[in-house]
């Protein structure tokens, strides 16, 4: 026990000492405002000059006030890299809850940047709750961070990609192979002076990190700021072919690409071009837990894998601006589940696209103009009834009608009483037929009662159901049905 306490005390002393030294090292350049000029006297004719000056102009990287230099060969610490990430990707979305790293005090200069780099998925702890902010970052960790934060995954076998691209591929740590293969496919990897020498374990220099960032933030079709002879190229014949679906309307064009694997696919990506300008290009992630088995709505893992159904571009809300509608199926959410609509909407204020994911469960829909006003409705059914009282194959479902308005899906079933009444009549006729044939009828009755609640006719409908259904499990069924209609929002307690 005495040795253990001494060991812990020694570790704590080293950690604190590292932070004190790190703060002293960074007080100069980081305590002051960003170096204003985009040119540095020590990068003239440097192989990465154009990239470094562009990032400096965008204030993603900074120089040093005391002598007007950039110091391209200087190593980059993990905290410095986190600060660069924060400036390079200011709109990165939070993907996980924050963590308190025990080796970062609350007054540390890079605390906020480190927290954001962790929450947005770019960086993780070095070991558990230890971050090691002053530790210099190796090249492989920079590439893994970019692939992780940008949600890249390789389109083909990582081993084949790496072996064909880098002469020293065997030096890449096993845990980094997929991420670096994906980074190579996206042309994020820059190797100077020998393009096929990755040197993954070597400490990354400021110039090298700058070039990785330049490649990561470059827009499609943009002329590279990094000399092309130093950008690693993956041979096009490695891995499976990429399938691309295209849809366009007016000035909006959408492209959906993925690696096809029989009926399914992976590495889903969407690109939206408006007025000839690419405004969105990102991975498409599908939840792996359905709402059926996730009633508490806890965060679900999301993966770029599933089944692609369709892609369309049309005005869904009548604002003269077409939305992009992608239909996908999760193949990791159990049998008979789950269909999703991804709807991308253009925001004229920010000039960016945002999107929602609408969960349909195990049902689909058809787009119809029920209001006869040139605004489409999504005519569907409530999939929550599918296996509540009978088997999936034997289920009957109540009607649901949805509209997409102002960036949200709204249930407007009550606004269409004729359609709901027609649905309830069909269900009632189906229940009478099944009763006469002595077949299972509880699932039909459940859907029938839901439609009657929508029309506000639940009192007389309960009286009718209690008179008609005389099965041995009558008491249990009627009690369960009342509880189910409350839990699904049709009835109040």
C-alpha positions in Angstrom: 0.0 0.0 0.0 2.8 2.4 0.8 4.4 1.8 -2.6 1.1 2.4 -4.3 0.6 5.8 -2.6 4.1 6.8 -3.5 3.5 5.8 -7.1 0.3 7.7 -7.4 1.9 10.8 -5.8 4.7 10.6 -8.3 2.3 10.3 -11.3 0.3 13.2 -10.0 3.4 15.3 -9.6 4.5 14.6 -13.2 1.1 15.4 -14.6 0.9 18.7 -12.7 4.5 19.6 -13.6 3.7 18.9 -17.3 0.7 21.2 -17.2 2.7 24.0 -15.5 5.5 23.7 -18.1 2.9 23.5 -20.9 1.2 26.7 -19.7 4.5 28.4 -19.6 5.3 27.3 -23.1 2.1 28.4 -24.5 1.7 31.7 -22.7 3.5 33.6 -25.4 1.7 32.8 -28.6 -1.7 31.6 -27.2 -2.3 34.3 -24.6 -2.0 37.0 -27.2 -4.4 37.7 -30.2 -3.9 35.8 -33.4 -1.0 36.9 -35.5 -2.6 39.3 -37.9 -0.6 38.7 -41.1 -1.0 35.8 -43.4 2.7 35.7 -44.5 5.6 34.5 -42.4 9.3 35.2 -43.1 10.2 31.6 -42.5 7.8 29.9 -44.9 8.9 31.7 -48.1 9.4 29.1 -50.8 8.4 26.4 -48.3 6.7 23.4 -49.9 3.5 24.1 -47.8 3.6 27.9 -48.1 0.3 28.4 -49.9 -1.5 26.2 -47.4 0.0 27.8 -44.3 -0.8 31.3 -45.5 -4.3 30.4 -46.4 -5.0 28.9 -43.0 -3.4 31.9 -41.3 -5.7 34.2 -43.3 -8.7 32.1 -42.1 -7.2 32.4 -38.6 -7.2 28.6 -38.2 -3.5 28.7 -37.4 -1.3 31.5 -35.9 2.2 32.7 -35.9 4.5 34.2 -33.3 4.4 37.9 -32.4 7.9 38.1 -31.2 9.6 37.4 -34.5 6.9 37.1 -37.2 7.6 33.4 -37.8 5.5 30.4 -38.2 8.1 27.8 -37.3 6.9 25.1 -39.7 9.1 22.3 -38.3 8.0 22.8 -34.7 6.0 19.9 -33.2 2.3 20.2 -32.4 1.0 19.4 -29.0 -2.4 17.7 -28.4 -3.8 20.9 -26.9 -2.6 23.0 -29.9 -4.1 20.5 -32.3 -7.5 20.7 -30.4 -7.3 24.5 -30.8 -6.8 24.2 -34.5 -9.7 21.8 -34.9 -12.0 24.2 -33.1 -11.2 26.9 -35.6 -11.1 24.7 -38.7 -14.5 23.1 -37.9 -16.6 25.7 -36.0 -19.9 24.1 -37.0 -19.0 20.5 -35.9 -21.9 18.8 -34.1 -21.8 17.4 -30.6 -21.9 13.6 -30.7 -21.2 12.7 -27.1 -21.4 14.1 -23.6 -18.4 16.0 -22.1 -15.8 14.5 -19.9 -13.6 16.1 -17.2 -10.0 15.2 -17.9 -8.1 15.0 -14.6 -4.9 16.5 -16.0 -6.5 19.7 -17.3 -7.1 22.5 -14.7 -10.1 24.8 -15.1 -7.9 27.7 -16.0 -5.9 25.9 -18.7 -5.7 28.0 -21.9 -6.9 25.1 -24.1 -9.7 23.7 -21.9 -12.6 24.8 -24.1 -11.0 23.6 -27.3 -10.1 20.2 -25.8 -13.7 19.7 -24.5 -15.1 20.6 -27.9 -12.7 18.3 -29.7 -13.8 15.5 -27.5 -17.5 16.2 -27.7 -17.5 16.5 -31.5 -15.7 13.2 -31.9 -12.4 14.4 -33.2 -10.3 13.5 -30.2 -10.5 11.2 -27.3 -8.6 10.8 -24.0 -5.0 9.5 -24.2 -5.9 7.0 -21.5 -9.3 7.1 -19.8 -9.7 10.5 -18.2 -6.1 11.5 -19.0 -5.7 13.8 -22.0 -2.0 14.7 -22.0 -2.4 18.2 -23.5 1.3 19.0 -23.7 2.2 15.7 -25.4 3.3 16.1 -29.0 1.0 14.5 -31.4 2.2 11.8 -33.9 1.0 11.9 -37.6 -1.2 8.9 -37.2 -3.2 10.4 -34.4 -3.8 13.6 -36.5 -5.2 11.5 -39.3 -7.3 9.4 -37.0 -8.8 12.5 -35.4 -9.8 14.0 -38.7 -11.3 10.8 -40.0 -13.2 10.3 -36.7 -14.5 13.8 -36.5 -15.5 13.9 -40.2 -17.0 10.4 -39.9 -15.0 8.9 -42.7 -14.8 5.2 -43.3 -13.0 3.3 -46.0 -14.8 2.2 -49.1 -12.7 -0.9 -49.5 -10.6 -3.3 -47.3 -8.2 -1.1 -45.2 -5.3 -3.5 -45.6 -5.5 -3.4 -49.4 -5.8 0.4 -49.5 -2.8 0.9 -47.1 -0.5 -1.6 -48.6 -1.1 -0.2 -52.1 -0.7 3.4 -51.0 2.2 3.4 -48.5 5.5 1.6 -48.5 5.6 1.6 -44.7 1.9 0.6 -44.1 2.9 -2.1 -41.7 4.0 0.6 -39.2 0.5 1.9 -38.9 -1.0 1.0 -35.5 -3.8 -1.6 -35.8 -6.4 0.7 -34.2 -5.7 3.4 -36.8 -5.8 1.4 -40.0 -9.4 1.9 -40.9 -9.3 5.7 -40.2 -6.1 6.2 -42.1 -7.3 4.2 -45.1 -10.4 6.4 -45.2 -8.2 9.6 -44.8 -6.2 8.4 -47.8 -9.3 7.8 -49.9 -10.4 11.4 -49.1 -6.9 12.6 -50.0 -6.2 14.0 -46.5 -2.8 12.4 -46.3 0.2 14.6 -47.3 3.7 13.0 -47.3 6.8 15.2 -47.9 9.2 14.6 -49.5 8.3 10.9 -50.4 4.6 10.6 -51.0 4.5 6.8 -50.3 6.3 7.2 -47.0 3.6 7.8 -44.3 5.9 7.6 -41.3 2.9 7.3 -39.0 4.6 7.3 -35.7 6.8 10.3 -36.3 5.7 13.5 -34.4 3.7 15.8 -36.7 5.2 19.2 -37.5 3.2 22.4 -37.7 3.5 22.4 -41.5 2.3 18.8 -41.8 -0.7 19.4 -39.6 -1.5 22.5 -41.7 -1.5 20.5 -44.9 -3.8 17.8 -43.4 -6.2 20.5 -42.3 -6.0 22.2 -45.8 -7.0 18.9 -47.4 -9.8 18.3 -44.8 -11.5 21.7 -45.3 -11.1 21.9 -49.0 -14.3 22.1 -50.9 -15.0 19.7 -53.8 -13.5 20.9 -57.0 -11.2 23.5 -55.3 -7.7 23.7 -56.5 -5.4 22.1 -53.9 -3.2 24.4 -51.9 -0.8 21.5 -51.2 1.5 20.5 -54.1 -0.2 17.5 -55.7 2.9 15.4 -55.8 2.8 15.1 -52.0 -0.8 14.1 -51.7 -1.2 10.4 -51.3 -3.4 8.9 -54.0 -5.4 5.7 -53.6 -5.6 3.6 -56.7 -9.2 3.7 -58.1 -9.4 -0.1 -58.6 -9.0 -0.9 -54.9 -12.2 -2.0 -53.2 -15.8 -2.3 -54.4 -17.3 0.2 -56.9 -19.2 3.2 -55.6 -22.8 3.6 -56.6 -24.3 7.1 -57.1 -27.9 8.2 -57.3 -28.7 11.6 -58.6 -31.9 13.8 -58.5 -32.4 17.4 -59.3 -35.1 20.0 -59.5 -34.5 23.6 -60.7 -31.2 24.9 -59.2 -30.8 22.1 -56.7 -29.0 18.9 -57.4 -28.5 16.0 -54.9 -26.0 13.1 -55.2 -26.2 10.1 -52.9 -23.2 7.7 -53.1 -22.5 4.4 -51.3 -20.6 1.1 -51.6 -23.2 -1.4 -52.7 -23.2 -4.8 -51.0 -26.0 -6.9 -52.7 -29.3 -5.4 -51.4 -27.6 -3.2 -48.8 -24.9 -0.6 -48.7 -22.4 1.2 -46.6 -20.4 4.5 -46.5 -23.5 6.5 -47.3 -22.7 10.1 -48.3 -24.8 12.9 -49.6 -23.8 16.0 -51.6 -26.1 18.9 -52.3 -25.3 21.5 -55.0 -27.3 24.7 -55.2 -26.8 27.2 -58.0 -23.7 25.3 -59.0 -22.1 25.7 -55.6 -21.6 22.7 -53.3 -23.2 23.6 -50.0 -23.3 20.2 -48.3 -21.2 17.0 -48.4 -21.3 14.7 -45.4 -21.9 11.1 -44.3 -25.4 9.9 -43.7 -25.8 8.1 -40.4 -28.7 5.7 -39.6 -29.7 4.9 -36.0 -29.1 1.3 -34.9 -31.9 1.2 -32.4 -35.5 1.6 -33.4 -38.1 3.5 -31.4 -39.8 0.2 -30.8 -37.1 -1.1 -28.5 -35.9 2.4 -27.4 -39.0 3.8 -25.7 -36.8 5.8 -23.3 -35.3 7.5 -26.4 -31.8 7.1 -25.2 -29.0 8.1 -27.7 -28.6 5.4 -30.4 -25.4 4.5 -32.1 -25.5 5.6 -35.7 -23.7 4.0 -38.6 -23.3 4.7 -42.3 -24.8 1.4 -43.3 -28.2 0.1 -44.3 -30.4 0.0 -47.4 -30.9 2.8 -49.8 -34.4 3.2 -51.2 -34.7 6.4 -53.1 -33.6 10.0 -53.5 -35.8 13.0 -54.6 -35.7 16.8 -54.8 -39.1 18.6 -54.5 -40.8 21.4 -52.7 -42.4 19.8 -49.6 -43.6 22.9 -47.7 -44.6 25.3 -50.4 -41.8 27.9 -49.9 -40.6 27.6 -53.6 -37.4 26.1 -52.3 -37.0 22.3 -53.0 -36.0 20.0 -50.2 -33.9 16.9 -50.7 -35.6 13.7 -49.5 -33.6 10.4 -49.0 -35.3 7.2 -48.0 -33.2 4.7 -46.1 -33.7 1.5 -44.1 -31.8 0.5 -41.0 -30.5 -3.1 -41.2 -29.3 -3.1 -37.7 -32.6 -2.5 -35.8 -34.1 -6.0 -35.8 -36.5 -7.7 -38.1 -39.3 -5.7 -39.9 -37.6 -2.4 -39.0 -36.8 0.5 -39.6 -37.6 3.0 -42.4 -36.3 6.6 -42.2 -36.8 9.7 -44.2 -33.9 12.2 -44.3 -35.1 15.6 -45.3 -32.6 18.3 -46.1 -33.7 22.0 -46.0 -32.0 25.1 -47.3 -31.7 27.9 -44.8 -31.3 31.2 -46.7 -30.0 33.0 -43.7 -26.9 30.8 -43.1 -26.9 29.6 -46.7 -26.5 26.1 -45.4 -28.5 22.9 -45.4 -29.9 21.3 -42.2 -31.8 18.0 -42.0 -34.1 16.0 -39.9 -34.6 12.2 -39.6 -38.2 11.0 -39.5 -38.8 7.5 -38.2 -41.5 5.5 -39.9 -41.0 2.3 -38.1 -41.9 -0.8 -40.1 -44.2 1.1 -42.5 -43.7 3.3 -45.5 -45.8 6.0 -47.1 -47.1 7.6 -50.3 -46.9 11.3 -51.1 -50.3 12.6 -52.1 -51.9 16.1 -52.4 -54.9 15.5 -50.1 -55.6 19.2 -49.6 -55.6 19.9 -53.4 -53.3 22.9 -52.8 -50.1 21.7 -54.5 -48.6 20.9 -51.0 -47.8 17.2 -50.5 -48.9 15.1 -47.6 -47.2 11.9 -46.4 -50.0 9.2 -46.2 -48.8 6.5 -43.9 -49.9 4.2 -41.0 -49.0 3.9 -37.4 -46.5 1.1 -37.2 -46.6 0.9 -33.4 -49.7 -1.3 -33.8 -47.9 -3.9 -35.9 -47.0 -6.4 -33.2 -48.8 -5.0 -30.2 -51.8 -7.4 -30.4 -51.0 -9.9 -33.1 -48.2 -11.1 -35.4 -46.5 -8.7 -37.8 -47.9 -10.4 -40.9 -51.5 -10.4 -39.5 -51.5 -6.8 -38.3 -53.8 -4.0 -39.4 -52.8 -0.4 -38.8 -54.6 3.0 -38.2 -54.1 5.7 -40.8 -51.6 8.5 -40.2 -51.1 11.7 -42.3 -48.0 13.9 -42.0 -46.9 17.2 -43.4 -43.4 18.7 -43.6 -43.6 22.4 -42.6 -40.8 24.8 -41.5 -38.3 22.1 -41.0 -40.5 19.7 -39.0 -42.8 16.8 -39.6 -46.3 17.3 -38.2 -49.0 14.8 -37.6 -52.1 16.3 -39.3 -54.3 13.2 -39.4 -57.2 15.0 -37.6 -57.3 17.5 -40.4 -58.6 14.8 -42.8 -61.7 13.3 -41.2 -63.0 11.8 -44.5 -59.8 9.7 -44.9 -59.9 8.6 -41.3 -63.6 7.7 -41.4 -62.9 5.6 -44.6 -60.0 3.8 -42.8 -62.2 3.1 -39.7 -65.0 1.7 -41.9 -62.5 -0.6 -43.6 -61.2 -1.8 -40.3 -64.7 -2.4 -38.9 -65.7 -4.5 -42.0 -62.4 -6.5 -41.6 -63.2 -7.2 -38.0 -66.7 -8.5 -38.7 -65.3 -10.8 -41.4 -62.7 -12.2 -39.1 -65.2 -12.7 -36.3 -67.4 -14.7 -38.7 -64.5 -16.8 -39.7 -63.3 -17.2 -36.1 -59.9 -15.6 -36.9 -57.7 -13.4 -34.8 -59.3 -10.0 -34.5 -57.6 -8.1 -31.7 -55.1 -6.3 -33.9 -57.9 -5.0 -36.2 -60.0 -3.8 -33.2 -57.0 -1.9 -31.8 -56.4 0.0 -35.1 -60.2 0.6 -35.3 -60.3 2.2 -31.8 -57.3 4.4 -32.6 -59.1 5.8 -35.7 -62.2 6.5 -33.6 -60.1 8.4 -31.0 -58.8 10.6 -33.9 -62.4 11.4 -34.9 -63.4 12.0 -31.2 -65.9 9.0 -31.3 -64.2 6.9 -28.6 -67.1 6.7 -26.1 -69.6 5.1 -28.4 -66.9 3.0 -30.0 -65.9 1.5 -26.7 -69.5 0.6 -26.0 -69.7 -1.1 -29.4 -66.4 -3.0 -28.9 -67.4 -4.2 -25.4 -70.6 -5.6 -26.9 -69.0 -7.2 -29.9 -65.8 -8.8 -28.5 -66.6 -11.7 -26.2 -63.4 -13.7 -26.3 -62.2 -15.5 -23.2 -59.4 -12.9 -22.7 -62.0 -10.0 -23.0 -61.1 -8.3 -19.7 -57.3 -8.6 -20.3 -57.5 -7.5 -23.9 -59.7 -4.4 -23.2 -57.5 -3.4 -20.3 -54.3 -3.8 -22.4 -55.9 -1.9 -25.3 -56.8 1.1 -23.0 -53.3 1.3 -21.7 -51.8 1.0 -25.2 -53.9 3.8 -26.6 -52.7 6.0 -23.7 -49.1 5.1 -24.2 -49.3 5.9 -27.9 -51.0 9.3 -27.4 -54.4 8.5 -28.8 -56.1 8.6 -25.3 -55.4 10.5 -22.1 -55.1 8.8 -18.8 
